[in-house]
Structures are given as structure tokens and as C-alpha cells.
Amino acid sequence: MKTIFILCDTVSRRMLEAYGSSDPALTPNLNRLAHRSVVFDSHWCGSAPCMPARRDILTGRLNFLEKPWGGMEPFDQSMPDILREKNVHTQMFADHAHYLIPGGENYTKGFTAWDVVRGQEGDPVWTRPCEAGIRPDVPPADFKGVWSEAERENRSHFRTEYEYPSVKTMWHAAEWLEENHQADNFMLWVEAFDPHEPYDAPKHYLDLYEKPGEYEGPDWKHPDYQPNIFDEAETDHLRRRCKALLTMTDRHIGEILDVVDEHDMWKDTMVIFTTDHGFHLGEHGYMAKNYMPPYNEVFHIPLMIAAPGIAPGRCGAVTENIDVLPTVMEFFGVSEDVLQYPIHGRSLLPLLRGEAERVRDSAIFGYFGKQVGWTDGRYTYFRAAKDETDRPLYVYTAMPTVLRQFYGANDAVNVADYDKIEMGRFLSWTDYPVYRFPADIIHWGNASQEFSCRSPYNEASLLFDLQQDYAQDHPICDTALEATIVQKLRDSLEIHDAPPEQYERLGL
């Protein structure tokens, strides 16, 4: 048996024809996969953004209740390590440069072989000095969005479509699959950074969405992480650019599917397509992710699974990204007896085989230190911190790094605050000792993921009826319903091993 796991970064359900989009991107290859797959309609990201979501997928446990962005822990049992129990060859192709910097440690651990293509976003692979030394990041006058010299330099190296890192990644994966399709017992992990911003693709893709003269403004490509500063025409342009990049990504997913078709691999291969999280492009007045409430735009994500002997169709059961690991384990016949601690995920094979109507009653999700989201597929509820301090709050880790920073040496934590760091067996589900960092001493240079206090974007608890208001524009006030959901949220926090201070922080 074989598995091909395709993870494309920042794919929005609202742009996919398979999810009933009223204005979809052109994705013939994802449509082609959907026709062979069970399409999951109530699938959710657990922890966001990028690396927290990947830790969820690889370990089957939620990250966001214990720590923000960070490396895989030394006590984590990761999917490749677990599959090794059945002699499964695991192969990764990715262009997600965060695997190679502080905060991305150990995610490639256990893969039999792996390759990360360089050059996405601001990955500093070609950055040059100026006469004075380090080249400053000075955007052009009147520039809107994210600017870096590293990103500008990277884009100058993409002269043909096959020089774009995600295109290279998927081409290498298709090439590897062609060379190894006759092998058995492998899991191919294909991870494209696109359609993550910046929305840069050859012009002929944008021409599919934007007619000459339709837009006369600046060619913005990289929205920033704050409430939307772009006017309506600019915002529409960014959406079209995002669709263009999604269409390019889809084209090269097709190269992988072509190999599967050519060798009739469907008879013994499970193909999974999903994303880590979505993105705001003006909805609720926001751009990007991380700082706003955990709306559907980011947390309600696509999942398609095609498996041997499984009839295509749709599944309305609530599922979550942590369910990927146990699904792959069961497909390869790996017993949960190999696990050193309990996981939160549930295998989706009973749903695929029609043996069960659901594997979980609800899902919880969110960003570390912000509102905690809960859903049963009908309602979503965002529980805010009880007061503006957003305390008590601790980070638990034995791998003390965060995005591009270390918890020390006057970086994310000052030397003067070292005496406030504790180490012990603080997590209920593992005896491995971890550091416990009070959130008050952490100074993270990432404004969108900041948790120094409760932000004005996260100060309210919000309840939505998705049947009546999928866009989540109109919070409802129903005291009895909220009380019932609060109890279900408490139960879910307990099931997911939430540290005890999370209950206090949330006023539970």
C-alpha cells in the first residue's frame, strides 16, 4: 500500500469549485481529484498558523493549547517515525523554508529522505550586501504590503515557470513517483508553499482572471498582516492574483496525478489533499491571518481523500487536521500500541468505508494565547480570555525556539528573566521534562502572533449559527445555548489535555 499526501499552503475553500464556490479559481486537477475522493465538508485546522498546523498533522495532537509557533519536540512521535514500525519509506518534497530556520526544527526528523527547495517568500538564499554591509529593507515610496530585499531578490531568479520553488517541488515529486511507482510501502509527502502569499506567478495565469484595462492600480502581490489597507479595486486585484497562483499550483498537482493515472496507482494508493490553514482577503475587514478571531476563512479548510475500494462522495462529519495521522496509520496497518502517549486524532477510515457517521462530536481550534474556537459543524463559538491581561498563560517546550528566534540571549527572552523560567514535568500526557515560560517574559518580534495581552481583535466571545450565517457576520445572543456550548468546550479542553491555566485564562 502507498500514500501520497499533498499539502498546499494557505488554500481557501471559498476559491474551490469542489466546495461550491460562487467565484472559483480554475482548478481542473483538484476537481479531477475531488471526483475520485470523499470530500470532507466539515474539516477544520486545529492549530494555526504554519508550523503549529504541521505539528498537529504529524503528531495527531493539538499544539495551540501549549505553545505557539515552534519546533517539533524531542518527545514527539512523528508520522515518519511511526510508519517506520511497518518499514514504510517516507519521502518529503517541500519548499517550505521554515523547516530550515529557528522554530522549524525536527519536522523532517524521521523521513527516510527529504528535500526542501529554497527561495520562497523572504527565504534569504540569494540576498546580497550593499556597500555598507547588510542591505536594509526599504520599500519603495507609497508601497502597500510586505516588503523585503530577500523576497525581491528571490523573485528576480524566477525567469521560467519551472524555476518557481513550488513548481520545482511538485515536479521533483512527480519525477520521483514516476521512478518509484512500482515500489510498495511508501508515503510521499508533497508540500507546496503556494498559494501562500506573495501572489507571484507568470503573467499568463493572471490574464485568466484580469482583463486588460480592468485594473489600473499598482500590482500589489503581498498583503500585510493587519486590517485591510487596500481599497476595493486593490483588494479585488489581490484576490485575482491569489487565484492565479492557485491555478498555477493546480497545474502542477496535475503532473503528480498524471503519474498516478498512467500507472493505475489508484488501486493500491491513498491520495490525500489538504492545506494547513486559509487566509483573509478583505473578509471582516481583515487581511492575512493570526491576529483576528478564528473565523472560517482560516480554520474551515478543504480535505479530499481518495482510497482503494472507497466510493467517491461527500462527508459531513466533523473532522480535524489531527485525524490525518491515525488515518495513515490505520491504512498502513500500524497499531496504536506503538504510541508512547495518547493522541487526539481519530482515524477517518470508518467514515470513508461508511462504517460510522462520525468519529468526533466537535473540534476545537485556535491560535496560541487568543480565543479558543469550538464547533460541532452547526455552530462555532469563540471563547475569549476573561480579561485584558490574557493571563495566566505559559509556553511549554523542550525546544525553546519560536519563528526566527530563540527563547534566550536577549532575543525572545531577556537574560534578566532567566530566573523566571522553570523546568519540570508540567504536561499531563508525557513525563518528559519541559521548560515552562511565563508569557509575560516573552518578547516575540511577530506582531500578528503576539500574546503580550488580550488584543482588541480578540476581546469578545462570539457565537455563530453556520446554517444561517456561514460568513459569520452576525453573532447571536442565546444565553442558554452558549451555556451548553461552554460546557462542551470545557469537556473538549479536558479531552485535549489543556493545561489547567487555560481554564482560568478563559474564565471557565
N, C-alpha and C positions, 0 to 999 in steps of 0.2 A: 504494500500500500504506500501511497505517496500523498503529500500535501503541498500545495502551492498557496502561500499566504501573501496577499498583495495589500500593502498598506500605503495609501496615498495621503499625504499630509493635508489637512485643512480642506476636506471635501464637504461642501454644503449640500445637504439633502434637497434644499429648495432649488438647486440647479439641475437635478437629475430627473429625467423623464421617467425612470423606473419608480420614482416616488411621487409621481403625479404633478410635477412642476408645471405651473401655468406658463412659464417662460424659461424652458430648459436650455442648458448648453447642449451642443451637439456631441453626444457620447454614444456612437453606434456600437462600440465594443463593450461598454458597460451594459448597454441594452441587450446585447448578444449574450453576455454572461447572465443577466437577470432572467432571460428566457429559459436558461438551464437550471436556475437556482431556486432555492427558497429565499425569498426576500423578506427580511425582518422589518416589520413596521414600527415596533416599539423598542428599538435598540438605543442604548444610552452609553455615553462616555462616563466613566466613574470619576477619575481624577484628571484634571487639566492643569496646564497645557501639555506640551510635547512630551517631556521625559516622564512626568507623573503618569500620563496615559500609557506610555510604553511599559513602565514598571507594572502597571495593572495587568496589561496583556500578558507579559512574560511570566508573572508570578501568580496570577489568579487571586490577588489580594489588593484591596484598596490602599492607595498611597496617601491620599489627601488629608486623612484624619491625623496623620503622624508627622508629616513633613511636607515641605514644598518641593520644588524642583531639586533634583539631586541624583547621585549615582545609585546604581544597584548596590544593595547592602551585601556584606560578606556572608551573611546568613541566609540570603535569598536563594531559593531553589528556582532556577530559571528554566524556561521551556526547553532549551537545548540540552541542559544537564539532565533534565528529567527524561527526555526522549532517548538519551544515551543508554538508559536502562534496557531499551529494546534494540540497541545497536542501530538507531536511526541516524543517518548522516544529515546534519543540519548545515545549510548553506545560506549565507546572507549576502545580498547585494543591496547597497543603500547609498544615498548621497546626503544623508542627514549628518552634517558636520558636527552637531552637538555630541555625537558619540566620541569625539576626539578632543574635547576640552573639559576643564573642570565642570563638574555637575553632570557629566555623561559617562562616568567611569563604570566599567564592568558590564555594560549592556551587550557587548559582543562576547562576553565570557561564556564559554561552553559551546559556541558554534564550532562545528568541525572545521569550517573555513568561512572567511568573511572578507568583504571588500567594501570600502567606503570611498566613493568618488568625491573629489574636492571641488570647491568653487561656488557653492550655493550661498545666496544672500550675502552676508558680510564675512564669510569664511576667509581668513587672511592668508590666502595661499600665494597671491601674486602682488600683494601690497608693496609698493616701493617707497623709499625715503624721499624727502625733499632736501634742499641744501642744508637746512638747519637740523636735520635728523628725522624724527617721526613726523610724517605728513599729517597735518591737522585735518579734522573733519569739518570743513567749512562749506555748507551748502550754497548753491547759487542764490542770488537775490530773489526774494518772493517765492522761495521754494516751499512746497507743502509736502508733508510726509516724512518718511525715514530716509536719511542720507548718511552714507559712509563712503570713505575713499576705497575701502576694501570692496564694497559692493560695486562701485563704479568701475574699479579695475577688473573685477571678475567679469562683468558684463562685456567688457571690451574684448574678451577672449572667445566669445561665442559667435563665431562667424558663420557656422553652418548649424543646422538643427541638431546634428549628431554630436556637436560639441557642448550642448546643454547638459548639465550633470544628471538630471533625471532621465533624459533620453539615453545617455550613456548607461545609466544604471539598468534600465529596463532592457536595453539592447544586450548588455552583458548577461542578464538573467535569461533572456530568450536564447542566446547563444549557448549558455551553459545547459539549458534544458534540452536543446537540440542534441548536444553532445552526450547527455546523460539520461535521456528519456527511457532507455532500456534498463537502467538500474532500478533497483527496488529499495524500499525502506529509506526514503529521504524526505526531508521537509525543506522546501525552497522558500526563503523569506525574501520577498522583493519589496523594497521600501523606497518610494519616490517622494522627495521633498515637495515637488509640485503636486497640486496647485497652490501651495503656500506662497504668500507674497515674498518678493516683488513679482508683479504680474508681467513678466517679460517672456515673450515668445516671438518667433518670426512674424513679420507683419501680415503674412497671408492668413494667419489664424485670426488676428483682429479684424481683418477685412470680412470675415464671415459674419461679424456682428455689427460693425460700424461702417456705414456707407460714406463715401467721400462727401465732405461738407456737412455731415451730420453733427460733428463735434469740432469746434474751432479752438478749444481751450488748450492749456498745457497738457502734455502727455504724461500725466501722473501714473506711477506704477506701484508705489509702495505706501499704502496708507499707514498712518501712525496710530499709536495706542492711546487714544483719548477720544472724548466726544467729537462727533463729526465736524470737521472744519471745512469740508469741501461743499461747494454749492451743489444744487440738484444736477446740473449738467455734468459736473466733475464726478459726482458720485455715480451717475449712470455710466460714465466712461470707465470708472474703476470696475464696476460690475461687468462691463463688456470685456475688459482686459482679463478679469478673473475667469470668465467663461472661455476666452481664447486659450488661456493656459490650461484649463481643464480639458479642452478639446485636444490640445497637443498631447497631454498626458494620456488621454484615452486612446489616441492613435497608437501609442507605443505599448500600452496594455494589450492592444490587439496583436502585437508581434508575439507576445507570450501565449495568448490564446490560440494563435495560428499554429504554434508548435503542438499544443495540446490537441488541436483538431487533427493535424497532419498524422499524428501517431496514435490517434484514438485513445488518448490517455484518460478520458472521462471514465472509462470502465474500472479504473483502479486508483483514481486520483481525486482527492477532495480539493476544491478550489475555494478559497475564502477571500472576499474583498471587503475592506472596511477602511475607516480613517481613524485618526486619533481624536479629532475634535473639529468643530466647524468654526465659523467666523462671522462677525458683524460687518455688513457693508451698508451702514446707514440705518438699520433697523433699531428702533427705540432711541434713535439719535446718536448711536454709538458707531465707532469704528473699532475693528480688531476684536480682542478678547481679554480676559484676565481680570479686569478691574470692575466690570459691571456684574449684576446678578447673573446667576447661571441659567440664562434663557435657552430656549430650544435651539436658537441659531448656532450655539456652540455645543450643547450637550446631547441633543437628539440627532443621532448620526446614522449613516447607512451601514447595513450589513447584508451581504449576499453570500450564501453557501451552496455550492453545487457538490454533490457527493454521489458516489456509485450507489445505484439502487434506490436513490431518493427522487421522488417525483417533484418537479418544479411546482412552485405555488407561492403563497404568502403566509406569513405567520404573525399574528397579532400579539403574541405573548410578550411580556416584559422581559427583556434580556439586557445584558451589560457587557462591557468590554472584558471584564474579569472572567466571563464564561468561555472565552476563546481557549485558554489553556486546558481546562478539563475536557473540552470538546476534542481537541487534538490528541490529548492523552487517551481518551476512550477509542478514538479512531485507530490509533496505533496499538491498542491493547495494553496500555500501561496502567497498572493498578494504582489506586490512590494509596496503597500501602507503602509506596516508595516515598511518600511525602513526610517530611520531618515535622510538619505542623499543619493544622487545618487551613484550607484555603476558602475564599469567599465565593469563588465561581462555581457554576453548575454546568455540566455537560449539556449541550444543545441537541445531541443526537436523539434523545427521546422525542423532542419536538420535530426533528427532521423525519423521523420514522413514523410519526403520527401516534406514538405511544403515550403521549402526555399533552395536555392542553397548556401547561405552564410549568416552569422549573423554579420560579420565584414569584412572590406576591407583589414585590415592589423593588425599586432600585434607589440608592442614594448616591449623590454625586456632588461635586463642587471643586472649588479652589481652596488651597490651604489657608486657614485663618479668615475666611469670608463666610458668606451664607452657606448653609448646608441644604442641598436640594433633595427632595423626595418625590417619587412618582409611582403611581400604580397603573400608569397608562391612560387613565381618565383625568386625574388631577395632578398638578405639580404644585409643590409647596416649597418655598424658600424660607428657611428659618435663619433670622439674623441674630447676631450677638446681642446680648441683653442690654449692653450699654456701650457708650462710645469708646471705652478703653479696649474692648475686644479681648478681655483678659478673664481668667488665666489662659495662657497659651504657651505650649512648649514645642520645640522641634526635637524629634528623637532620631538619632542616626549614629551609625558606626563608621560612616563615610562622610566626614564633615566638609562637604563641598556643596555649593549651590551654583547657579548659572554663572560661569566665568569667574567665580570667587571661591575662596576658602573661608571657613569659619575660624579665622585667626589672623595673626600678624597684622593687626590694624586693617584688615580687609573687611570682611563682613562682621567680624567681632574684634573689638579693640583689646589690646593686651591687658589694659587695666581691668577688663571684665572677666578675665580668665577664672578668677576665683568664684564666679557665679555658675560656671559650667560644672555639672555633675556627671558622674558615670555610674551606671548600675544596671540591674535587671528590671527595667521600668516597664517593658512591654509584656502584656499578659500572655501573649501567644508564643513567645520564644524566650529561652533562658540566656540568649546571647547578650552580653552587656552592651549598652549603647550610651552615647552621650545624650544628656538632656540639656538643651539650650533654652533658657527663658527667652521668649520672643522679644522682650524689652531690650536685650543687648545686641540684637541682630540688626545690622545696618546694610540692607541689601540694595545695591545700586540698580534696581529694576522697579521703576515707579508703578508699572501696571500690576506687578505681583506683590506689592508692598503690603505688610501686615502690621505696621507700627501702631495702628489703631483701627477702629471701625471706620471705613471710608463713607463719605456721604452717598456713594453709589450703592452701598450695602446695608443701609441703616434700617430698612423696613423688612418685616416678614410679609411675604406675598403668597396668595393662594389663587390658582387659576384653574378653570374648567377647560380642558383642552378640546372637548367636543364642541363647546360653544365659542371658544376663543383660543384657537391654536396659536395665533400670533402673540398671545399674552399681552394684549394691550389694555385689558380691563380686569384688574384684580377684583376678586369677590370677597365679600364680608359675610361669613357664615360661622358664627361662634361655635356652634355645636359641631359642624363638620371639621373646623380647624382643631378643636379639642380631640376629636377622634384621630385625625391625621397626626397630631403631635404625639399621641401615644404610639402610633405605628412608627413614627420617626424614632422615638426612644428605643423601641424594640429593634429597629434596623441598626441603630448605632451599637446596640449590645451585640447583635449578630456579627457585626463587622469589627468587633474588638476596639471600639473607640476608647481612647484614653479617658480617664474619669473627668479631667478638667474640661473636656469638650461639652459635657452636660452642663457644667456650671457656666461656661462661656456663653452657651446658647440659652441660658435661663430655663433649663429643663430639670 
